[in-house]
Amino acid sequence: MIEQQPFSASAIRCPVCDSADVNRCISIADVPIYCNVSYESQQQGLEAPRGDIDLQFCNRCSHLFNAAFEPDIVDYAVEYENALHHSARFLDYAESLSAELVKLYDLREKYIVEIGCGPGHFLSLLCSKGNNQGIGFDPSYKSEGSSDYSSAKISILQEQFGTRPMQRPADFLCCRHALEHFHKPITLLMEINQKMGMNTPVYFEVPNAGFTLLDLGIWDLIYEHCGYFTEQSLRFAFEHSGFTVSELTEDFGNQFLGMHARVGDNNGVQSIRAFALESVPALESAMLNFANQYRLKVDYWKNALDSLHASGKVAAVWGAGSKGVSFCNIMREKDSIQYLIDINLEKQGRYIAGSGHRICAPEFLLQQSVDAIIVLNPMYTPEIRRQLDRLGVEAEIIEDSSQANEQNHYA
């Protein structure tokens, strides 16, 4: 399933800077195309469409991308569900971020655009905090069940941004966890830069590829993410597309990158400069060792699951999002994993793509004895522990934390 390849001297080119100077980082075959689509039956989950990941690293701008990605087989108009606001921990983060953006850009009585808005939760926060009006674009938007966030203040279109002329000039544009899904991110960024008024502020948030490489966040490698931005490639992409970069931050335990920029007319001049950032050598070193470190971490977890099974213990993975689905598919032959637990009502009672594991509500743990809860993102551990305590469930929590990573680094 996992294959390491030598230097790739093919015609593969980086989708951010168009360089052909790329190295193959790792190949992972036969992964679900949709980690964030669940199915009514286990058989449907087992038969879910699959694709390959051929992860390449650009030596020019430090971008990671899936050279095997096929955009024509991905359709976000299907039953796609990746909302994270059901989590109190993530909700706190969204509340804090929206308040910060309203204050930073004086978003009061303004018109806001959000690309990839999902059900409109974050757009609603921005509008309610500053008495703003907003419009969201998302082809996976489902009007049914989304009334909690729809109001006279916001409207959501079930389509991609740019399919129709803007009704009025925007005062602010945001896009969170969507840019990594675009096969040609520069095309989208250039279109935004052309459609927005000069000096309009924008905020983008993407998964941090530096966290994936340096902290071995390997469960974030999913087919839907055709591009993984490092600080270098994200800055490059925005400057090359004409934006003026204001600030680039690491957020949510360094798992996210936050890009603050403004619509500009630099025509990409700044992006041609050589990036003299201290983290580039570290990224290059991590990339060269990544395939081996990936294997070591996978082996660590396989051994851990084998030990649980040998002890007659049953484990459940908490969270049926991308990390949980990725983990269960890599570990799908391990008998100790029986279920996934998720607080999202829309996922409960359904089955994940690939491995076909069932998704259950936390209350399921009162009916079925589970000895261990696997938490793949320790940022949520305190919240999960509180829920287990509330239910009176005494299962052991096993984190995907530095313990596994450190063992890999020193193995």
N, C-alpha and C positions, 0 to 999 in steps of 0.2 A: 504493500500500500504506500510506503514511503520510499522514495528513490532519490539518491543523491547523484548529481550529474557534474561533470567537469565544466570548465569555462565554456560558455556558449558563444560561439563566433558566428551566429546566424544573423539573419536580417531583422531580428527582433529589435524594436526601438522603444525607448521610454515614452510613455504617453504624456509626460509632463514637459521634458526638455528636448525630446526627439533624438536623444543620443543613442547610438548603437553600441556604446561601450557599457555593456551590461554583463553581469554574472548570474548564472542560475544559483539560487539560494537553496531551494528544496522543491521537490515535486511530491504532491499528495494526490493519489488517484481515487476516483470513484467516491466523491463527496456529494452530499445533497446539494442541489442547486439552490433550494430554499431552506434555510435554517428557520426562518420565521413564518413558515406556512405549516400548519398542523392539519391532521386528517381525521375523518370520522371513524375510520377503522384501522386496525393494525396492519391489515393487508395493504391498504392504500399507502400507509406510511412506508412499508417495506418496498413498495413499487414506485415510490416517488422518484422523479427524474434526478439524474446525477451528472456530475461533470468533473473535470480535473483541475487541479491547481498546479501551475508551473510558475513558482514564485521567482521573479527576477529582481536583481538589485542594480540600480543605475549608479555607475561610478561617477557620473557628472553631478547629479543633483540629489543623490541619496534616496531616490524614490523606490519603493517596493511595488511590484505590480504582478498580476496574474496574466502571463503571456498566453495561457490556454483559455482565457475567458471568451465566451461567445455571447455577445450582447443580444443576438436574435432569439436566444432560447430563454431569456429572462423577461418576465412580464409582471410588473408590479400592480397590474390591475387584478391579479388573482387575490385569494383570501390571505393577504399579507398582514401580519400582526406583529409589530415590534415595539409597541408602546411600553415605556418604562415607568410612567408616572404612577403605576399601581404601587410601587415601592415607596414607602415613607422616606427612605434614605435618598432616593433619586428625586423625589418630590421636593425635599428640602433643598437639594442642589439646584433644581430648576427655579424654585422660588427665589433663592439667593441670586442666581445669575440674572433672572429677569429684572429684579430690583436694581442690580448693578448696572445693567444696560440702560434702563430707564433714566437712572441718575447720570450716567456717564455721557449719554447723548441727548439729554434733556427731552426725552420722548413724552411729550405732553401735548395733547390735541394734535397728534401727528398721524400720518398714514404709513402703515407698516406692511411690508411684504415678507412672507416666509416661504421658502422653497423646501419641499419635503416635510410638510407640517403635520402629517399623520392626522389624528382626530382633531387637531387644533389646540391642544392643551397649552403649549408654550406660547403660541400666538395670543391665546386668550389671556394668559398672565401678563404679557406685555401691554395688551390693550386695557385691561382692567386697572393696572397700576398707574397708567398715565392718561386715562380717558382717551385712548387712541382708537383709531379704526384700522382694521387690517384685512388683508386678503391672503389666503394660503393656497398653495399649489401642491397637489399630491395625487398621482394616478391610483394609489391604493386606498384613497379616502373612501370610507363607507358612510353614507349619510345616516343609515339606520344605526341606532345606538350611540350616535355621536352628538346628541342634542345637549349633552351637559356643557359643551363648549361653544355651540352655535348660538349666536345672538345677533342683535342689530349692529353690534360692534365689529363682528368678523364674518367673513364669508369664505368658503373653501371650494375650490374648483378641482374636480376629479380629472386633472390633466397636468402635463408637464408645463413648467414655466416657459413662456415665450411662444405658446401656440396662438396667442391673440394679443393685440396691442394693449398696453397698459391703459386703464381707465383714467388714471391721474398720476402725476409724479409722486414717487415714493420718497418719504423722508428717511427711511431706514429699511435695510433688507437683512434678514438673517437666514441661515441655512445650517441646520444642526444634524450631523450624522446622515448626510445624503450625498455629499460630494464624492465619497469613497465608492459610491454605487455607479458613478458615471464613467463609462468606458473612455470618453474623451473629455476630461475635466476642463481642459483649456478652452474648448469650444463653449462650454457653459459659462465659464468665467468671463470670456471675452464678450459673450452676448449680454451678460449682466452689466458689464462695464459700459457697453454701448447704449443700453436701454435706460440706465439710471442717470440722473442728473449729475453734473460735475460736483465732486466733493461729497456726494452722498455717502454716509457711513454704512459699512456692512460688517456683519459678524458671522463667521463660519466656525463650526466646531466639527472636528473629525477625530477618529481614533488615532492614538499616537503610535506610529510604527516604531519609534524609539523604545517604547515600553515593550512592544512585541519582541524586538531583537535583544534588548539589553536585560529585560526582566523576564524573558521567556513567557510572555503572554500568548502562548501558542494556540489557545482555544479560540482566539479571535481570528484565526485564519479560516475564513469561510468563503464560499463561492460568490455570494452576493457582493462581497467587497473585492472589486477588481483592482483597486488601488489603495495603497497604505502610505500615508503621508508622514514623512519625517519633518522636523522643523525646517530643514534645508529645502526639501522639495515643495513644501507648502508655501514658503516665502517665494521661492522661484516661480511657482505657478501664478501667484497673485501679481508679482512684479512683471512677469512676462505678459500677463493679460491686461496690463495698463493700470493696475491699482497702485496706490501709495500705501505701503504697510505702516501702520501705527504701532502695533504691539502684537507680540506672539507669546501666548502663555501656555503653561502646562497645568491642567486642572483635573479634578476628581482622582486624586492619588496618582497624578502624572499619566493617567490612562487616556486623557483627551488633550488635544491641542486646540487652543482658541485663537482665531485669527481676527484681529481688529484692523480694518483697512478702510480706505476711502476711494471712491471712483476718481480716477485720474487720467492723465494723458501722457504718461511717460513712455508709451509705445514700447515697453519692454526693455528700455535702455539699461535700467538698473539690473535687470535679471542676467545680463551677459557677464557681469563682473564675477570674478572668482570668489567662491564662498570660503571665507577664512574663519570657520566656526570650529571651536575646540572639539565638539562632539563628533565630527566627521571621522577621524581615525578610529574612535571607539565603535562607531557604527560599522565601519568597514571590517574591523576585527570581529565584531559580533556576527556580521553576515558570513564571514568565512568559516566560523565555527558553528553556525546556526544549525545546520543539518545534524551534526553530531550531538549538539545540546538538545535538539528536538527529540532525537531518538532516546537519549538518556532520560529525559523527563517522561516520555511515554512509557519507557521500561519501568521507571520508578512507580508510576501509577498502576501499571499492569501487575507488578509485584505486590503492591499494596492491596489491590483488589483480590489477587490470588490468596493473600493471607487472610482477608476477610472471609472468603469463600471456604477456605480450609478450616476456619474456626466456626463454620456454620452460621455466619452472620450475613444479614441482608442490608444492602446499602441503597439509599435513594439520593439522587442528585437534586439539589435545590436550584430551581430556575430552568425553565424550558425556553430560554432565549438562545442566542447564537452560541455562547460558551457551553451551555448544557448540551445542546444538540451536537455540537462539534465533539465534545468529550465522549458522549455516548456512542457516537459513530466510530471514533477511533478505538474505543474500548468495547465495541458491540459484542465481541465473543465472550466477554467476561460475565459469568453467571451471577456474580454478587450484586450487580446493578439490576434492580427490578422496576424502579419507577422514577419519574421526575415529579418534583413538587413545585407548583407555581401558584401565585396568588391572583393571577389574571383569570377572571371568570371565563373569558372567551376561549382560553386554552384548556381549561379543566375538562376531563372526560374524553379528550382527543389524543391523538398519537403523533409522535414526532416523525419527521422525514428520515429515511435511511434505516435506522436501527429499529424503528417501530415501537419504542418504549411508550408506555401510557403516561399521560400527564394527569396528576391528581391534585386535589385541593389539600392544603395543610391539615384539614380535619380528617383526611384519610388516614393520617398517622395514628388516630385514635382507634381505627378498626384493624389496621394491619401493622403488625410488629416490624419496626425497622430499627436496626441496631446502630447504623451510622448515617449521618447526613453529610454529603460531600458538597462543599461550598467552593465554587470556582472563582469567585470574586470576593476576597476578604473584606472589601468595602461594605458588604452587606451583612457580615457576620453578626454584629450587635443586633441588628433588626431581626435576623433569623432566630437568634438565641431568645430574644424577647417573645417571639411568636411560639417557639417550642415551650418556653416556660408557661406561657398563657394556657397552652393546651395540656400541660402536664406531661409532655413527652421528654423522656430522658435519653434520647439517642445521642451518641457521641458526634460532635461536629469535627469533620476532617477538612481542613482548609488546603486549597492549592496556593500555598504561600512560599515564603523564602526557604522553608525547610527543603522542599523538593528542588528549588532552584539552586540553592547552595550545594546540595549533594551533586547536582549535575555539573556545576562549575568546577568542582574539585575532584570529580571522578577520574 
